[in-house]
Amino acid sequence: MSHLQDGSQSHPQSSPDVRGAIFMTGATGFLGRYLVRDLMQQGRTVALLSRASKDETAQQRMNVLPEEMGVAGDATLPQPVCLEGSLDQPNLGLSEESLQWVRDNCTEILHNAASLTFDTDVRTNEPRKTNLEGTQHLIDLAAATGISIFHDVSTAYVCGLRSDLVREEDPVGINGFRNDYEHTKSLAEKAIKSAAHLTTKTFYRPAIIVGEFESGRTTSYQGPYQTMLYTWVCSQMAERNSEGRWEHPVRINLSGNELRNFVPVDWVSMAIVKGIMNPACHGRTYHLTPDAPVTTAELEATLEEYFGYSGVTFVSNTNLPDADSTPAEIDFYKWTGQYHKYMSTEPRFDSTNTREHLGTSCPVIDKAALLRLIDFAVQAEFGRLKKRNRRQSRSKAA
């Protein structure tokens, strides 16, 4: 257990904030990094649950967060505390010293950790292991340490199979779910709601999280980025005409009017931290969703403009790929297969609580914003550039 600022310090000071420290999971994830930064900038001490990876200790994994998020070395900000443990263990595997520190200092829990595995992996028992069993361990920790305020980062897709307007107060999963990820996240919400010792329970339900609004910056390349990645790879191999354009003969079994509920990661974090920092906002469910979703046709048109191709057509009510499919078409459905249900059955989300109580609405993801998202991903080679630079740095260090 230590301050991130000094990995050798084993006895961190008590939280100086009269509101107490926030015990947080999922700090190293895509959204988690922004939450840590934004909470620090609000003056909150954050206790970060961390476990070692194959290459790094728990402390080393946490040490990079402030630097990556631009808040390292700022003496005016409270430094996070690293608590080594894991969601898959009772009491999160925390030492007695760490448990006592949590009792003495933490007044709220922010649960951001999640498994994004769509379909159950029988070897690891994911996503149930993290999303449900891990949540239950965290609920039990709250009871053991006297914490009664719980903030849960869920997902808008606990609504399950809906294509109509979904309200924040609607029951979840009334028509079933697309996958085990949605189902386990809904069960986690139910477990939190059923915990009598948690007197204040707040749920934040983001839709499809993408890169920062202004810069397009991202460290996660799932969801819509798989379509971008597939198109980028095709563009590298394409034969171009004299004008630099190329043909991309792919039929997409959609109408083009389907909705894509994209939300920028920095806005999602800002909205959640607004809710955490204002006790009057606690105890509600918030859809962190767009008022003006992108359509599949708008996304496709933007990809065509950026990569300079033509040939994609929308053919709804067609079972693809089929015997007439081109190699490009077959590859497209292989790359994006697990996301097809989201492409064809996306609902609209009401976000009244978010507007009225958090006082914010999602910025509009228009063509310019989509181009920024695509361009950042391409310049970063969809994460490959960062991995290559990291390997080179380790090689030089060795």
VOGU-3710 file (C-alpha; in Angstrom, 3 decimals, decimal comma):
1> mshlqdgsqs> 0,000/0,000/0,000  1,633/3,237/-1,036  1,320/6,667/-2,510  1,872/6,645/-6,250  4,248/9,542/-5,791  6,612/7,393/-3,760  6,533/3,668/-4,367  8,671/3,041/-1,290  6,188/4,570/1,138  4,215/1,830/2,881
11> hpqsspdvrg> 2,069/3,914/5,228  0,160/6,603/3,341  -1,232/9,487/5,276  -4,928/9,720/6,008  -7,028/11,446/3,382  -6,917/15,236/3,946  -10,297/15,702/2,244  -13,164/16,156/4,694  -15,305/14,095/2,313  -12,907/11,179/2,646
21> aifmtgatgf> -11,137/9,162/-0,007  -12,836/7,294/-2,838  -12,057/3,596/-3,240  -11,900/2,939/-6,976  -11,680/-0,105/-9,238  -10,779/-0,156/-12,929  -8,287/2,703/-12,778  -6,070/1,399/-15,582  -8,918/0,974/-18,058  -9,776/3,355/-20,872
31> lgrylvrdlm> -12,343/5,356/-18,887  -10,649/4,775/-15,537  -7,621/6,894/-16,381  -9,833/9,912/-17,020  -11,780/9,340/-13,822  -8,555/9,303/-11,796  -7,381/12,547/-13,402  -10,703/14,337/-13,037  -11,139/13,282/-9,404  -7,602/14,432/-8,607
41> qqgrtvalls> -8,333/17,780/-10,218  -11,412/18,063/-8,010  -9,210/17,619/-4,954  -10,317/14,086/-4,105  -7,966/11,436/-2,782  -8,464/8,226/-4,763  -7,508/4,777/-3,467  -6,832/2,610/-6,503  -7,245/-1,162/-6,438  -4,448/-2,689/-8,492
51> raskdetaqq> -2,947/-6,085/-9,144  0,342/-7,076/-10,718  0,542/-7,992/-14,390  3,016/-10,290/-16,102  5,427/-7,421/-16,697  4,672/-4,937/-13,906  3,984/-4,820/-10,197  0,705/-3,380/-8,948  2,571/-0,213/-7,980  4,255/0,137/-11,367
61> rmnvlpeemg> 0,915/-0,180/-13,162  -0,461/2,703/-11,127  2,643/4,893/-11,280  2,150/5,695/-14,962  -1,411/6,992/-14,624  -0,753/10,563/-13,412  1,996/11,012/-16,017  -0,105/9,665/-18,881  -3,012/11,899/-17,906  -0,934/15,045/-17,474
71> vagdatlpqp> -1,240/15,473/-13,704  2,102/14,063/-12,538  4,211/16,238/-10,286  1,433/18,698/-9,453  1,970/19,283/-5,749  -1,392/21,031/-5,468  -3,274/17,800/-6,194  -3,852/14,929/-3,762  -1,850/11,912/-4,882  -3,616/8,568/-5,390
81> vclegsldqp> -3,003/5,647/-3,077  -2,259/2,191/-4,482  -3,892/-0,776/-2,741  -2,746/-4,154/-4,051  -5,554/-6,639/-4,483  -7,971/-8,216/-6,933  -11,722/-8,238/-7,496  -11,770/-12,023/-7,740  -10,896/-12,533/-4,057  -12,904/-12,059/-0,842
91> nlglseeslq> -12,112/-8,647/0,669  -10,416/-8,091/-2,707  -7,323/-9,818/-1,319  -6,395/-6,671/0,609  -3,949/-6,925/3,492  -5,175/-6,164/7,001  -3,227/-2,913/6,864  -4,961/-1,907/3,642  -8,374/-2,889/4,988  -7,819/-0,720/8,033
101> wvrdncteil> -6,736/2,189/5,843  -9,947/1,848/3,847  -12,008/1,811/7,072  -10,255/4,908/8,348  -10,238/6,939/5,147  -12,696/5,864/2,448  -16,282/7,092/2,431  -17,352/6,177/-1,119  -16,773/3,447/-3,687  -16,466/4,030/-7,436
111> hnaasltfdt> -16,786/0,708/-9,253  -15,443/1,062/-12,778  -13,837/-2,339/-13,384  -15,593/-4,582/-15,888  -15,016/-7,465/-18,244  -16,059/-6,560/-21,781  -16,170/-10,210/-22,842  -19,402/-10,616/-24,801  -19,867/-14,384/-24,582  -18,915/-16,573/-21,637
121> dvrtneprkt> -15,382/-17,980/-21,700  -15,647/-21,357/-19,973  -11,946/-21,293/-19,062  -12,013/-17,971/-17,214  -15,726/-17,690/-16,377  -15,657/-14,172/-17,792  -17,599/-11,917/-17,907  -19,446/-13,301/-14,866  -16,268/-13,570/-12,780  -15,560/-9,846/-12,910
131> nlegtqhlid> -18,935/-8,282/-13,587  -21,015/-10,183/-11,042  -18,747/-12,054/-8,629  -16,259/-9,182/-8,494  -19,065/-6,716/-7,836  -20,335/-8,902/-4,997  -16,859/-8,954/-3,442  -16,837/-5,157/-3,615  -20,298/-4,968/-2,020  -19,021/-7,210/0,775
141> laaatgisif> -15,952/-5,003/1,203  -18,240/-2,006/1,651  -20,008/-3,849/4,475  -16,714/-4,836/6,102  -15,324/-1,298/5,998  -18,462/0,708/6,750  -18,832/2,348/3,335  -22,436/3,114/2,402  -22,088/5,299/-0,729  -21,656/3,315/-3,952
151> hdvstayvcg> -21,138/4,658/-7,488  -21,415/2,035/-10,239  -20,239/2,533/-13,811  -22,653/0,266/-15,640  -23,676/0,384/-19,304  -26,661/1,759/-21,170  -27,013/-1,699/-22,694  -28,413/-3,284/-19,545  -31,633/-2,380/-21,362  -31,062/-5,522/-23,408
161> lrsdlvreed> -32,917/-6,160/-26,646  -34,661/-2,848/-27,197  -35,015/-0,711/-30,312  -37,408/1,888/-28,883  -36,816/4,773/-26,458  -35,172/3,555/-23,237  -35,721/5,679/-20,134  -33,407/5,804/-17,142  -36,045/4,326/-14,823  -37,054/1,460/-17,146
171> pvgingfrnd> -36,622/-2,124/-15,896  -33,595/-3,803/-17,453  -33,535/-6,721/-19,845  -37,283/-7,198/-20,170  -36,814/-8,632/-23,684  -33,609/-10,531/-22,966  -30,027/-9,551/-23,767  -27,726/-9,520/-26,768  -24,886/-11,210/-24,894  -23,519/-12,262/-21,507
181> yehtkslaek> -21,786/-8,926/-20,987  -25,117/-7,088/-20,877  -26,697/-9,789/-18,724  -23,925/-9,825/-16,112  -23,869/-6,026/-15,906  -27,612/-6,052/-15,257  -27,159/-8,689/-12,540  -24,448/-6,528/-10,974  -26,865/-3,584/-10,817  -29,434/-5,846/-9,167
191> aiksaahltt> -26,906/-7,017/-6,563  -25,987/-3,431/-5,696  -29,628/-2,394/-5,425  -30,296/-5,360/-3,113  -27,485/-4,499/-0,685  -29,227/-2,978/2,351  -26,013/-1,597/3,857  -25,505/0,580/0,776  -27,736/3,526/1,567  -26,817/5,591/-1,504
201> ktfyrpaiiv> -26,529/3,859/-4,884  -25,831/5,774/-8,075  -25,632/4,215/-11,530  -23,866/5,771/-14,512  -24,727/4,088/-17,807  -22,542/5,160/-20,726  -23,270/4,047/-24,275  -20,415/3,225/-26,708  -17,348/5,065/-25,422  -15,021/6,473/-28,081
211> gefesgrtts> -12,026/8,823/-28,021  -11,796/12,369/-26,717  -14,130/14,842/-28,390  -11,612/17,493/-29,474  -8,564/15,336/-30,232  -9,989/11,891/-30,950  -7,390/10,445/-28,565  -8,064/6,898/-27,451  -6,272/3,924/-25,938  -9,071/1,468/-26,706
221> yqgpyqtmly> -9,828/0,151/-30,165  -12,894/-2,019/-29,643  -16,442/-1,572/-30,946  -16,615/0,885/-33,874  -12,834/0,934/-34,102  -12,915/-2,611/-35,481  -14,716/-1,351/-38,590  -12,196/1,489/-38,870  -9,305/-0,963/-38,426  -10,662/-3,321/-41,062
231> twvcsqmaer> -11,035/-0,426/-43,515  -7,537/0,859/-42,742  -6,010/-2,579/-43,383  -7,901/-2,842/-46,675  -6,666/0,613/-47,674  -3,049/-0,473/-47,181  -3,458/-3,283/-49,725  -5,793/-1,578/-52,188  -4,969/-0,901/-55,826  -5,673/2,776/-56,435
241> nsegrwehpv> -6,629/4,606/-59,604  -4,929/7,721/-60,943  -6,898/9,845/-58,476  -5,780/7,754/-55,523  -9,171/6,171/-54,974  -9,966/2,473/-54,635  -12,906/0,079/-54,830  -14,257/-1,603/-51,711  -17,030/-4,022/-52,809  -18,825/-4,769/-49,548
251> rinlsgnelr> -22,552/-5,152/-48,963  -23,655/-4,337/-45,424  -26,854/-6,024/-44,255  -28,276/-2,824/-42,788  -30,508/-0,024/-44,031  -28,116/2,806/-43,137  -30,621/4,329/-40,706  -29,505/2,303/-37,686  -28,229/4,331/-34,741  -24,747/4,314/-33,224
261> nfvpvdwvsm> -24,700/5,797/-29,726  -21,140/7,131/-29,460  -20,024/9,151/-26,417  -16,572/10,771/-25,936  -14,549/9,325/-23,066  -13,609/12,725/-21,619  -17,264/13,801/-21,489  -18,303/10,532/-19,821  -15,659/10,999/-17,137  -16,611/14,633/-16,576
271> aivkgimnpa> -20,273/13,695/-16,143  -19,514/10,892/-13,675  -17,239/13,088/-11,586  -19,920/15,790/-11,544  -22,266/13,231/-10,061  -19,753/12,034/-7,493  -18,827/15,528/-6,360  -22,414/16,682/-5,785  -24,253/14,662/-3,099  -27,558/16,058/-4,391
281> chgrtyhltp> -26,941/14,013/-7,557  -26,479/10,738/-5,697  -29,081/7,987/-5,712  -30,157/8,223/-9,354  -29,528/6,446/-12,641  -27,884/8,441/-15,416  -27,851/7,591/-19,107  -24,581/8,981/-20,467  -25,846/8,818/-24,014  -26,133/11,100/-27,066
291> dapvttaele> -29,206/13,121/-27,935  -28,230/12,905/-31,620  -26,799/9,441/-32,387  -24,731/8,798/-35,499  -26,386/6,666/-38,190  -24,611/3,781/-39,882  -24,875/5,664/-43,188  -23,176/8,727/-41,675  -20,371/6,596/-40,282  -19,881/4,810/-43,604
301> atleeyfgys> -19,857/8,095/-45,556  -17,180/9,456/-43,229  -15,047/6,336/-43,658  -15,386/6,658/-47,441  -14,294/10,299/-47,304  -11,309/9,624/-45,054  -9,977/6,518/-46,799  -10,945/7,520/-50,352  -12,942/4,529/-51,532  -16,340/3,626/-52,960
311> gvtfvsntnl> -18,329/0,449/-53,476  -20,027/-0,144/-50,119  -23,796/-0,589/-50,330  -26,511/-1,080/-47,727  -28,775/-4,080/-48,394  -31,127/-4,613/-45,471  -32,911/-7,915/-44,845  -30,133/-9,855/-46,563  -28,330/-12,793/-44,982  -24,641/-12,002/-45,413
321> pdadstpaei> -22,062/-13,201/-46,109  -23,452/-15,515/-48,779  -22,269/-17,534/-51,771  -21,841/-14,351/-53,823  -19,765/-12,524/-51,216  -16,440/-11,047/-52,262  -13,305/-11,824/-50,201  -13,493/-8,277/-48,814  -17,081/-8,872/-47,741  -16,255/-12,170/-46,030
331> dfykwtgqyh> -13,387/-10,515/-44,165  -15,635/-7,637/-43,091  -18,091/-9,949/-41,348  -15,271/-11,894/-39,705  -13,744/-8,710/-38,289  -16,969/-7,186/-37,034  -19,109/-10,245/-36,303  -19,575/-9,843/-32,546  -20,841/-6,269/-32,988  -23,549/-6,996/-35,593
341> kymsteprfd> -26,352/-7,163/-33,045  -25,496/-3,632/-31,906  -25,500/-2,390/-35,475  -29,004/-3,650/-36,182  -30,884/-3,229/-32,866  -29,654/0,005/-31,331  -32,255/1,917/-29,276  -32,556/5,587/-28,451  -31,811/6,559/-24,863  -33,559/9,207/-22,793
351> stntrehlgt> -31,105/11,136/-20,609  -33,385/13,425/-18,600  -31,552/12,846/-15,307  -28,213/13,622/-16,916  -29,468/16,921/-18,321  -31,489/18,021/-15,294  -29,294/16,867/-12,410  -25,775/16,640/-13,828  -26,403/19,688/-15,996  -24,702/18,309/-19,080
361> scpvidkaal> -25,459/16,767/-22,462  -23,254/14,748/-24,769  -21,479/16,850/-27,400  -22,704/16,083/-30,897  -20,594/13,535/-32,764  -20,808/15,035/-36,255  -18,690/14,302/-39,335  -15,829/16,476/-38,109  -15,753/14,611/-34,795  -15,861/11,240/-36,570
371> lrlidfavqa> -12,949/12,297/-38,773  -10,945/13,191/-35,666  -11,666/9,774/-34,154  -10,621/7,975/-37,328  -7,513/10,089/-37,854  -6,203/9,592/-34,330  -6,666/5,828/-34,607  -4,891/5,716/-37,971  -1,984/7,890/-36,810  -1,633/5,641/-33,747
381> efgrlkkrnr> -1,885/2,573/-35,991  -4,739/1,402/-33,781  -2,457/1,041/-30,777  0,350/-0,716/-32,615  2,596/2,353/-32,582  2,437/2,656/-28,790  3,157/-1,051/-28,328  6,115/-0,842/-30,716  7,548/2,179/-28,905  7,095/0,428/-25,560
391> rqsrskaa> 8,979/-2,648/-26,790  11,795/-0,464/-28,093  12,024/1,376/-24,762  12,238/-1,900/-22,852  14,874/-3,180/-25,259  17,007/-0,068/-24,732  16,563/-0,299/-20,959  17,747/-3,904/-21,015
//
